[in-house]
Amino acid sequence: MKRLLPVALIALVAAQFPWGNKIQTSSEEWPEYLGGPERNHYSTLTQITPENVQNLKVAWSYATPDSGQMQVNPIVVNGVLYGVTASVQAFALDAATGKELWRFGDPLKNWASTSRGVAYWREGNDERILHTMGPYLYAIDAKTGKTIPSFGENGRVDLHTGLPESAKDKFMVSNTPGTIFEDLIVMPVRLSEGADAAPGDIRAFNVKTGKLAWTFHTIPYPGEFGYETFPKNAYKNTDVGAANNWSGMSVDRKRGILYVPTGSAAYDFYAGNRKGQNLFSNCLLALDARTGKRLWHFQTMHHDVWDRDLPAPPNLVTVKQNGKNIDAVAQVTKQGYVFVFDRVTGKPLFPIKEVPAHKSNLVGEQTWPTQPVPTKPAPFARQSPTVTEKEISPYAENREELIANVKKYKNALFAAPSKEGTVIFPGFDGGAEWGGAAVDPEGVMYVNSNEMAWILTMKDTPKQDALAHLPLGERTYATLCTSCHGPERKGNTKSGYPSLVDISTKRDKAFVSNLITSGKGMMPGFTTLSAADKQALVAFLFGEEKKEASGGGNSKMPYLPYTSTGYNKFLDSKGLPAITPPWGTLNAIDLNTGEYRWKIPFGYEPALLEKGIKNTGVENYGGPVITASGLLFIAATKDGMFRAFDKKTGKLLWETKLPAAAFATPATYQVNGKQYIVMACGGTKLGTKKGNQYVAFTLP
């Protein structure tokens, strides 16, 4: 009887799962976003090694029914892979074969968003996938792909739940999986970056019922800590919003502490209407995961006017200092800094200095006099003052023109936004970006970085009376769209903003109308536009609006005296970075000491590689994965390669061309005794071709 008991138990467990013969240990899975609640991108698997990695072959591929950018880090539980398509349909695959088990979502509804994956929760036989589409959080049966009706209203919760009435119709989506703690899921949200943004309250929902469990106000209410760091009415959300978490969180489940990085308050680039330090924007927050109560915080940017959102979840690590192990939390930033704190007390493990910042010359703006800079580690990206005449790219054909331009710009550490143009370096996308950093158990951080300079130029905002002579659609375009697509609708394709001149030949009116509401990529949705405003805007874009001036319109965008001219990369005449390489790097930083283990250029610029110019580094989006066998896997680059490095030295061990560039973070797992590593290959970003495949590699 004793010999039969284990077999009986296995049969009992297998009967509870449709894939019972694949039940795995936690070390074989990739059960959460970025590998686990610590967000360390780390796997204990060792089958693939530095010695055999060059033998990797494609094991399977899965073609999604749509195509386009996919930023997904898939999860793998019990031999099942859960991912998301370019049009944010969730799906489940057999992780050993790539065979589709189910797919969830309306194939006719393109949410025009991006997703980084899903969350998984289990209690007994109840297995749930938590997935977002548009402004809704869905609970899906992990076995069947069907919604769970008892969750929220018919299986979904509106992410506006718990926000004030002023925010009920404002733009909101969630790009990043929520963080699970016990029976709660805490949701990141992406908001508008204008003065019409909803407040970025941190909110936890019950995984079983969908009910709101707790709220933390990132723009404090009267009587709450930090209230005096904003104008007294900022919490009313009339012309100040955001300070949201969009990049995801990490959680210490043993201690019950949730670590939440927040972004800037909105509007991003002018803050004369939100004078003060602006807590809790740009903060690393440590919250009680059960109640949302603040335990400690650190603000990485005071009164942000540079769009310096904290771009990725922090890493929960253990480091050794003075012979003592310290549980720590490390936060990477767009500026290329790493802030390291005691996980419990919030005490910095390396000194942080407040350095002088420049005053603004924009009327009404009051920049904060200092900004925090860690003394260690040294920045993993170059800083604005390095963009000088000597640092203009040797490959630029219009080098003299670029030198003349750079002399006109304001260029200093924390130089304020200006009408003359201010160098933002690292750029608006980092430094570190949403792919985040990996950390191994030895306390070594591995982080890829962008080295792209951007130019921020401010201009006077046209007043409505100055636009009164324009028809409604053209007036709406001038108010909402010119900063990115330009007054002539030509866009800025080199910086990633498409021309709208011939949009009527590419898309129909229904698609464009939906896009205006739902947003796409970096474009927020304009959900507060009246039906008349939207109809007129579509007519203008399609060249059908009459030229006579018209009144009316009901746009709710608050008025601020300044706006930016758009997100403009500092590029040469060929569309390449105007500064000297490297344009992307891969870095290994010992968090025990704050010193670098190694630093290398990351990727090739395809246009220069054709001329035999290598090791330029290149823009990259998506993070690394590291394994106990000593490997670092990463795609992320516009050159479309998937690479494996020796994590100890940074030596390139293997690379292969993907079917499309993978701007995502891989996942590694083991099924039936074989280790796999899988990538979502959607391309599209940075001018790369579209793709629609998930590709898994294994040893033969």
N, C-alpha and C positions, 0 to 999 in steps of 0.2 A: 504493500500500500504506500509506503514511503517513497518508493521509486516512481509510482504513478502520479503522486501529488503535483510535482512540477509540471508534468505534461498537462494535467487537468487545469492547472492555473493558466498555463499558456493558452490552452484552448478557450478558456473562459474570457481571457482578455482579448484574444483574437476575435471572438464573436462580437465584441463590443465595437470593433472598428472594421470598416470595410477593407482596410489594408493591414489587418492584424499581423500578417507574417513579416511586416516591415517595422514593427515597433523597435524603436532605437533608444539608446542611452542619450542623455542630454549632451554628452561630449561629441556625439556624432551629428547632432542637429545644428541648424542655424535658426533658432526658434523665435528670434526677435530682430527688430530693425537694428542693423549694424552688429548683430551677433549676440547681444545680450543687454541687460539693463544698465551695464556700465558703459555701453556704447564704445567698446574698445576694439571692434573689428578684429577680434582675436579668436583663433581656433586651436584646440589642442590636437588636432589631427596631424599625423606624421607620415602617412603613406606616400604622399608626394614630397620629395626631398630635393635639396640642391643638386644631388647627384643624378636624379632621374627625371627632373622636371622637363628636360628637353625632349622627352619621349611623349609628352602630352598630345592626345588626339581628340578630335571632336567625338563625343559620345552620343549626343543627340542635339537636335535643334527644334524649336517650336516657333512656328510662324503665327503671329497674332493676326486677327482679321482686319486690323487697321495699320497705320504706319505713322511714324513721327517720334519726336523726342520722348525717351523713356529714362527717367532718373531712378528707377526702381532698384532697391536692394531687396530681393525676394527673401522670404523666410521658408524654412524647411522643417516640418514636424511630422514624425511618424512616416517618413518616406514620401511625404506629399509636399510639393513646392507650391507656394501661394505667391502670385505676382499680380501685376496690373499692366494693362495695355496702354498704348499712347492716348486712347480716348477714355481712359480711366475705367475700363471694365476689369473687374477682378476675376481671377481664374485659379483653378487648381490643376496641377499636373502630377502624374507619376514621376517622382524625382529620379528614378532610374532609367526611364525611357522617354520622357517628355510627352507622353500621351495625355491629352486633355481629359480631365475628369468632370469638370463643370466650368461654366463661365457665367458671370453675373453682370448685368448692366444692359442698358438699351443700346443696341448697335446703331440705331438711327439717331441717337442723341450724342453729339460730340460735345463734351463739357469744356473743350478748348482750354484745358488745364494740364498740369503735369502732376504725377504722383510719385512718391518715393517708396510706396509699399503699403502693407497692411499690418494690423496687430492681431495677435492670437491670444485667446483666453480659454481656459479649460477648468471645469469642475465636474469630476466624475465622468459621466457620459456626455455632458453638455460641452461641446466644443464650438467656439464662436470665432469668426473672422470679423474684425471691426474695420470698416472700409468707408472712405468718404468719396462722395460725388457731388460736385457743386457745393452748396451750403449745408449738406446733409451728412450725418453719420449713420451708417447702416450696420445692423447686426445680422450676420449671415451664418447659417449652419455650415460648419466647416466640412461636413460630410456630403451635403447635398447641394450647396450653393444657393439655397432658398433663404429668404429673409425670415427672421424670427418675429412673428406678429406681436408677441408680448413686450418687445423692446420698443419704447417710445410709442409713436403712432404708426401702427402697421409696419413695424420693423425699422423705423428711422427716427432720428432726432434732428431738429433744426438747430444748427450751431449758433443761431442768434439767441437761443434760450438763455435766459438769465441776464441779458444785456438790457440797458435802459431803453425806453420807448424811442428815444432819438436815433437808436441804431438798428431798429427792427428791419429796415429796408436797405441797409447799407451793404456794400460788397463784402463778401466773406467766403473763403474756401479754405480747405486744409490740404496742403501738399505733402505733409509729413505724418507718418503713423503716430497715433497717440501712445502714451506711456501707461502701461498697466501696473497697478498696485492693488493687490488683493482684489476686491470687487469693483474697483474704480478704473476708469480710463481718463487721463488728463489730456486735453486736446490742444495741439498747436493750431493756430489759425493765421491765414494770410489775409491782410486787409489792404485797403487803398493806402497809398503813401501821400495823399493830398490832405488838405484841411477838412475833407469830407469823410475821413476815416472813422470807422467804428472804434470804440475803446477796446484795448487789447487785454481785457480781463482774462486771467488764468482760471479755467473752469474744469471741474471734475464731474464726470457723469457715472452713474451706476451701470455697470456692464450688463446686469440682468434686466433692469427695468428701463434704463435710459433716463432716469430722473436726475436732475441736477443735484450734486452732493455738496459742493462748496465752490466759492468764488473768491479769488484774490484780486483786488483792484490795483492794476499797475499805474493808474492815474488816481491817486488816493482821494477818498471822500473826506468831507469835514470830520475832524476828530481822529482820522487815521494817521499813522506814522507816515511822514513824507508829504502831507497835505500842503505844507507851507512852501514846498519846492516848486510848485506851479502857481500861476495866478488862481485866485480863490474860486473862480467859476469854471476852471478847466475841466473838472470832472463831469460837467453838464454836457460835454461832447457837442458843442455848437461849432467850434472851429479848431479844436484840438482832439486828437485821437491816437490810436495805435499804441505804441509801447507794448507790442504784442510779442508772444513767442510764436515763431513760424518754423523754426529750424529743428524743433524736437527737444527732448529733455532726457536726462538720465535719472536713475533712482537707486538709492541704497535701500534695498528691501529689508535688510536685517535691521537697520536703524529707523526705517520709515521716513527717510528724508528724500525729497524730490528736488532736483537741481534744474532750474529753469533759466535759460539765457533769453534776454529780451532785446528787442530792437528799438530804434529811435521812435520818439513821438512824432506825429505828423502835424503839419507838413514837414518834409525832410530837410529842406535847405534854407528856410527862413523861419525864425522862431521869435520874432518880435512880439507875437501874441502869446507866447508861453515862456516869458522871462523866468529865470530861476534855474536851479540845478536839474530839475525834472526827474525826480525819482518816481517810478522805478523803471524808466526807460534805460536801455543800454546797461542792464544790470545782470549779474549772476545772482539769482535768488535761491536761497535754501529754504524750502517750505516743508512743514509737517505734511506728509503725504496723505494723512487721514483727514486733516481738517483744513489745509491751506494756510495755516498760520505761519507768518514769517519767522524764521529762526535767525537768519543773518542774510546780509546782502553785500555785494561790492559793485560799485558803478564804474564801468570801464571807460565811459565817455560822458562827461558832464554837458548838459544842454547841447545835445548833438545837432549839428547843422551840416554833417558830412555823410549822412546815411550809413553810419558805422554800426549797423545791426550786428549782434553776435550771431555768426553765421552757421553754427553747428552745435550739436549737443556737447556738453562737457564730458571729459573722460574721467571715470572714477578709477583711481590708481593707488598703488601702495609704493611709497618711495622710502629710501633710507637716508637719514641725515644724522650726523654725529652718533652713528651706531644704533640709531633707534628707527624702527619702522613707523611710518606715519601714513594713515589712510588719508588720501588727498583727492582733490578735484582740480582738474586742469582744463582751462578754457582757452581755445584758440580764437583769434580775432581776424577781421579783415585787414587790420593794420600790420599783421605779421607778428603780433605779440602772443606770448603764452603767459597767462596768469595762473599761478599755482597756489592753492589754499589748503589749509587743514580742513578736511571734509566736515568736521563737527563744529569747530569754533569759527571758521572763516578767516583765521589768521594767515597772512601771506607767508609762504615758505621762502620766498626771496623778496628782498626789499622792493617797494614800489615808490617811485618818486612822483611828486606833482610838479610838472615842468610848465613854464610859462607858455601861454597860447596867445595868438594874435587877436587884436580887437577887430571888429567888423566896421566897415565904412558904409554899410547899408543903414539907412535911416530907420530907427526904431529897434534895430538888432542889438542885443547885449550878449556877446559871447562870454562864456565862463573864462575867468582869468588863467586857470591852469587845467592840465589834463594828466591823468595817471599813465606812467610808463614803467614797466617792470625793469629792474636792473639785470635780471637773469630770467630766462635765457635771452640772449641777444635776438633781435628780430629775425625771423626767417625770410623776410622780404625787404627789399630796399625801401627807403623812405623818401618822401617828397624832396627834401633838399638835394638828393643825388641827381635830380633831373636838371642837369646843367648843359652848357654847350658841349662839354667833353663827353657827355653821355648820350649824344644823339647817334642813332644807329649808323654804323659804317656802310650798311647795305642800302640806305635810303638814297634814291636818286635826286630827291629835292632837299638834300641835307641843309643847304644854306637857308632855304625858306623855313625849315623847322627850327634852325638856330635862331632866326629872327623872331619867330613866333614865341619860342620859349622864354625869350628875354622880356616879352610883354606881360607874361603871366605872373601872378602872385605864386611864390614857390618857397614855402617854408613849412616846418613841422607845425601842424595845426593852423595853417594860413586860412583865414575865414573866406567863405564864398564871396565873390565880388563880381562887379560888372566887367572888370578887365579880363576875367578868367582866372581860375585858381587850379593849380595842378593837384590832382587827387592821386596819390601814389603811395602804397598800392591802391588800385582802382576800386570802384564801387563793388566789384565782385571779389575783392581780396587780392593778395594775401590768401588766407584760408577762405574756403567757400563751403557750401552746404555739404560737400562730401566729408568734411571733418577729418579728424586724425585717428590713427591707430596707436595703441599702446600695448606693449608686451608685459608679462609679469615681472620682468627685470626693471620696469619703470622707464623704458625707452619709448619715446614718442616718434611716430613716423607721420609726416604731414607733407602733402603736396601743396604748392603755392603758385599763384599767378603773379606775374611781374608785368602788368599792363597799367600804364598811366592813362588817366582820363582827365578831361578838362571840364570843370564846372563853371559855367558862366551864367550870371543872373541878369535879369532884365526887369524893367517896370511892367507890372501886370496891366494890360489894357483894361480900362474901366468900361462898364457896361454902356455908359452913355457914348463912349468913343466908338463902340461897335454897333450903335443903334441903327446906323444906316444900312447895315448888312442884313440880308435875309436870315431867317431863324437858323437854318441848317448851317450856313457859313459862319454865323456868329457862334453857334455851339461848337463847331470845329475849331474856331480861333481860340475859344476859351479852354477847351479840354484836350485838344489833339496836337496843336502846333509844336509843343515843346518836344515831342518825339518824332512826329512825321513831317514837321516843317510847314511853313505858311503856304508852300506850293504843292504840298502833299507828296513831295519827292522822297521823303524818308531819309534815313541814314543807314544804308544797307551795310556799310563797313562796320558800324557799331551795333548792327543787329536789328534795326528798325526799318521795316519794309516800306517801299513806295506804295501809295494808295492811288496813284494817278490812273491806273488801268484796272482797278479792282473789279469793275463791272464785267470785265472779260474773263475773270478768274472765278468769281464767286457770285451767287445769287443774293437777292436782297434779304431773304430769310436767314441765310448764313451770317451775313454782315450784321443784321439786327440782333441775332443771338450773341454774336461776338461782342458787340457793344455792351450788352448786359452781363455776359458771363466772364469777359476778359480772356486773355490767352497769354501764356508765358509770363513775361514781366508786366504785361498790360493788365491793370485792374479792370474789373467790370464797373460800368457806370450805372449802378442799380437805382440811383435816385433820379435819373433822367425821367421826365414825364414822357408819355407816349407821343405827344406832339413834338417834343425836342428830338426824340429818337427817330421818328419818322422823317422829320426835316433833315436831320444829319445824314440819314441814308440817302435821301433824295439828292443832297449836295454831293455826296461821294460818288453817286451814279450819274452826275451831271444833269439831273432832272429838275433841280430847284429853280424856280423863277427868280429873276434878278431883282425884281422889285423888293424894296425893304418891307419887312413884315414884323409886326409886334408879337406879343405873346411869348410863350416859353416859360418853363417852370423849373429851370436848373437850380439845384439846391447847393451848389458849390460855394462855400464861404469865400469871401474876398480877402486876399492878402496883397500887400503892395508890391511884392516881388515874386517872380517865378523863375525857374531855370530855362535855359534854351534847349535843354534835353541832355541825354546821356551820350556824351561824345568821347570816344576813345582818341588818344593822341597817336595818330597813325601817319605813316608816310604816304606818298602818292600811289603806292602799290597796295595799300591796305594792310601793311605789316606794322608792328609796333615801331614807334618812332625812336625808342630808346635802345641802347645797346643790349644784346642778349646777356644772360639767359632770360627768356620770356616765361619760363616756367621752371620750377625746381622741385626736387624731392629731398627731404631733410630728415635726418635722424638725430633726435635731441635726447640726451640723458637727463631725465627730470630729477634724478637724485642730486646731480651736481649743477645742472643748468648749462652744461657744456654740450657742444655738438660732437656726435660720433662721425658723421659724414654729411656731405651736401653735394648734390650733383644736378646738372641740367636735366630736365625731364621732357623727353619727346623731341621730335623734329618738326620744323616748319616745312610743310610739303613743298612750297614754292621755292625754297632755298635748297632743299635736299636734292631737287632735280639738277641743281648747279653744283652738287658735291659738297655743299656746306652743311655740316652736321652739328649735333649737340648745341643747337640754338635754344633748346627748351621751347615750350609752346603753351598757349593757354590750355587749361585743363579743368574739368568739372567732374566730380565723383571722387570717392576716396579709396584708400588701400585696404587690403586684408593681409594679416600676418598669421603665420602658423607656427606651431611648436617645433616643426622641423627646420625652421630658419629661413622661411621664404616670405617675401612680400609680393603680393599680386596686385596689379593695378592696371586699369585701362585709362579712361578719363581724358585722353588727349585727342585733339582734332586730327592727328595723323592716322587715327583709326587702328592703332596697335593695342594688343593686350600683352603685358609684360610681366615677367617674374624676375625679382632681384634677390640677391643674397642680403638678408636684413642686417647682417653684421658689418658688411663692407660697402653696400650699395652697388656691387658688381651686377651687371645685367647678365642673367643666366639663360633667358628664353624670351622670344617674342613671336607673335603671330598676327597676321592681318585679320581683322574681324570683318564680317559682312557689311557692317556699318559702324561708324564710331560709337563707342559706348560711353556716354556721359552719365555714368552710374557707378555704384560700388558693387563689386562681386560678392558672392556668397559661396562658402565651401561647406560640404557636408559629406556624410558617408552613408551609403545604402548597400545592403547585401555584401558588405565587406569591401566595397570600392569607394574611394574618395573621389568626389567631383568638385569642380569649381565652375560657377555659372555666371553669365553676364547678360544683361539686357542691352541690346544693340539697336538703338533707335535713330542714331545720327541726328540730322537736322540742324542742331546748334552749330554756330560758328561757320555756317555755310557748307556744312558737310551734307552728303546725300542722305535721304530718308532711309530708314530701315524698319523692320518689324519682327526681328528674331530675338529669341532667347537662345543662347548657345552654351552648352555644357561640355566641359573637357574632363577626360580621365586618362589614366595610364592604360596601355593596351593589355 
